[in-house]
């Protein structure tokens, strides 16, 4: 872990601005306690401004500053992650050699990188670094971050999981490139939807939530739909395309139906994306109208419930998305939280942060479901292309 915070001196203005703008994170009670243990006591009637002023004018040493920074720190939700499949297994020696090369090339980066081998056989590369957020006050700009790149055995090959955060993703990409260079026979595969058309992208998400092993879809809470898309690689000729239908409508006499289509085209010209939020979204008529009008699903948040309640597993809230919807690349996913199962077999109303073992199990299930959905869509495309060639 990083043991030195890259802020060596904080001025009165740095501390004052950080405290005065963090009402929820830095409470009046915390400031009273902070001052009291340092021999400074204020009455209960003291205003927030007086407490902030007293703290900002205090003479600080490093532990004092660390305590304030820890209180100001924003503990974000679990990062979205992605993964890549390797066709063959790699040894810890190969990984260590590749890691040494990457670390040498990134010697100018302020980061601590460690290699670990877990009892379950997983190989891990952990990365600790500071993230600079210039949109925050000076004392809160430097944020400690942690990420890990996991290499897990999957059949004859391996599955590599890493966070979507830019710093860790860049490190993972460089590491995989070094592995590829040392072992050119190993192929790397990722879930890339750029070759899918709109219908196929929607089918991918629908299949994924259905293929989650040991879980069933309980509810869909949020769906993002997009209209823009880059030209897909795989195309299937149809007797009547959407453009042909529009041409026919333009040549037909004006009627109620053609006027409706004209209004829809006008709306679609400026409505490029939309978010549907609520309960039962997947079967909502509003979503169906969007999909029928040329939109596709680019993000989905849903609840997955264990098929059996005997094991006492929690219900989970999951998320999957395409980070760059138009291009169809940047597939990421996460576990947003879980709902514990109570003694009466019902689930808690409030979700909590998943335990490490729960998160690992759910991420494994998500990745396998995504791979199965991806393969099924690709196979359906291949079948359609073969059929068209025969015809």
RALIN-V168116 format. One record per residue. N is the residue number from 1. RES is the residue in three letters. D_FIRST is the distance of its C-alpha to the first C-alpha in whole Angstrom. Layout:
# RALIN-V168116
n=<N N>
res=<RES RES>
d_first=<D_FIRST D_FIRST>
This chain:
# RALIN-V168116
n=<1 2 3 4 5 6 7 8 9 10 11 12 13 14 15 16 17 18 19 20 21 22 23 24 25 26 27 28 29 30 31 32 33 34 35 36 37 38 39 40 41 42 43 44 45 46 47 48 49 50 51 52 53 54 55 56 57 58 59 60 61 62 63 64 65 66 67 68 69 70 71 72 73 74 75 76 77 78 79 80 81 82 83 84 85 86 87 88 89 90 91 92 93 94 95 96 97 98 99 100 101 102 103 104 105 106 107 108 109 110 111 112 113 114 115 116 117 118 119 120 121 122 123 124 125 126 127 128 129 130 131 132 133 134 135 136 137 138 139 140 141 142 143 144 145 146 147 148 149 150 151 152 153 154 155 156 157 158 159 160 161 162 163 164 165 166 167 168 169 170 171 172 173 174 175 176 177 178 179 180 181 182 183 184 185 186 187 188 189 190 191 192 193 194 195 196 197 198 199 200 201 202 203 204 205 206 207 208 209 210 211 212 213 214 215 216 217 218 219 220 221 222 223 224 225 226 227 228 229 230 231 232 233 234 235 236 237 238 239 240 241 242 243 244 245 246 247 248 249 250 251 252 253 254 255 256 257 258 259 260 261 262 263 264 265 266 267 268 269 270 271 272 273 274 275 276 277 278 279 280 281 282 283 284 285 286 287 288 289 290 291 292 293 294 295 296 297 298 299 300 301 302 303 304 305 306 307 308 309 310 311 312 313 314 315 316 317 318 319 320 321 322 323 324 325 326 327 328 329 330 331 332 333 334 335 336 337 338 339 340 341 342 343 344 345 346 347 348 349 350 351 352 353 354 355 356 357 358 359 360 361 362 363 364 365 366 367 368 369 370 371 372 373 374 375 376 377 378 379 380 381 382 383 384 385 386 387 388 389 390 391>
res=<UNK UNK UNK UNK UNK UNK UNK UNK UNK UNK UNK UNK UNK UNK UNK UNK UNK UNK UNK UNK UNK UNK UNK UNK UNK UNK UNK UNK UNK UNK UNK UNK UNK UNK UNK UNK UNK UNK UNK UNK UNK UNK UNK UNK UNK UNK UNK UNK UNK UNK UNK UNK UNK UNK UNK UNK UNK UNK UNK UNK UNK UNK UNK UNK UNK UNK UNK UNK UNK UNK UNK UNK UNK UNK UNK UNK UNK UNK UNK UNK UNK UNK UNK UNK UNK UNK UNK UNK UNK UNK UNK UNK UNK UNK UNK UNK UNK UNK UNK UNK UNK UNK UNK UNK UNK UNK UNK UNK UNK UNK UNK UNK UNK UNK UNK UNK UNK UNK UNK UNK UNK UNK UNK UNK UNK UNK UNK UNK UNK UNK UNK UNK UNK UNK UNK UNK UNK UNK UNK UNK UNK UNK UNK UNK UNK UNK UNK UNK UNK UNK UNK UNK UNK UNK UNK UNK UNK UNK UNK UNK UNK UNK UNK UNK UNK UNK UNK UNK UNK UNK UNK UNK UNK UNK UNK UNK UNK UNK UNK UNK UNK UNK UNK UNK UNK UNK UNK UNK UNK UNK UNK UNK UNK UNK UNK UNK UNK UNK UNK UNK UNK UNK UNK UNK UNK UNK UNK UNK UNK UNK UNK UNK UNK UNK UNK UNK UNK UNK UNK UNK UNK UNK UNK UNK UNK UNK UNK UNK UNK UNK UNK UNK UNK UNK UNK UNK UNK UNK UNK UNK UNK UNK UNK UNK UNK UNK UNK UNK UNK UNK UNK UNK UNK UNK UNK UNK UNK UNK UNK UNK UNK UNK UNK UNK UNK UNK UNK UNK UNK UNK UNK UNK UNK UNK UNK UNK UNK UNK UNK UNK UNK UNK UNK UNK UNK UNK UNK UNK UNK UNK UNK UNK UNK UNK UNK UNK UNK UNK UNK UNK UNK UNK UNK UNK UNK UNK UNK UNK UNK UNK UNK UNK UNK UNK UNK UNK UNK UNK UNK UNK UNK UNK UNK UNK UNK UNK UNK UNK UNK UNK UNK UNK UNK UNK UNK UNK UNK UNK UNK UNK UNK UNK UNK UNK UNK UNK UNK UNK UNK UNK UNK UNK UNK UNK UNK UNK UNK UNK UNK UNK UNK UNK UNK UNK UNK UNK UNK UNK UNK UNK UNK UNK UNK UNK UNK UNK UNK UNK UNK UNK UNK UNK UNK UNK UNK UNK UNK UNK UNK UNK UNK>
d_first=<0 4 6 9 11 13 16 18 21 23 26 29 29 25 25 28 28 25 26 30 29 26 29 28 24 25 28 31 30 26 28 31 28 26 29 31 28 29 32 33 35 37 40 39 41 39 38 34 35 36 33 31 33 32 28 29 31 29 28 24 21 18 17 20 18 15 17 19 16 15 19 19 16 18 16 18 20 18 18 21 21 23 24 26 28 29 32 31 29 26 25 22 23 24 21 19 22 21 18 18 21 19 16 19 20 17 17 18 15 12 9 7 9 9 12 13 17 18 21 23 23 20 18 15 13 9 8 6 8 11 14 17 20 23 25 23 24 22 20 19 19 15 13 9 10 8 11 12 15 17 20 23 27 29 33 33 30 27 25 22 20 18 17 20 18 19 16 15 19 19 17 19 22 21 20 23 26 25 25 29 30 29 31 33 35 32 33 30 31 30 32 34 36 38 41 42 44 44 45 43 40 41 42 39 37 40 40 36 36 39 38 35 35 36 36 39 38 39 39 38 37 36 37 37 40 40 43 43 42 42 45 44 45 46 49 52 56 57 61 60 57 55 57 60 60 60 62 65 64 65 68 69 71 69 69 67 64 64 64 61 59 60 58 55 55 55 52 50 50 48 46 43 41 41 39 40 39 40 41 43 42 43 46 47 50 48 46 49 50 47 47 51 51 48 45 42 39 36 34 34 33 34 34 34 36 36 39 40 39 39 36 35 32 31 33 30 30 29 29 30 31 31 29 32 35 38 37 35 32 28 29 26 26 24 24 25 26 28 31 31 35 37 39 42 40 40 36 35 36 32 29 26 22 23 21 19 22 24 22 22 26 26 25 26 30 29 28 31 34 33 34 37 38 37 39 42 42 42 45 47 47 48 51 52 52 54 57 57 58 60 62>
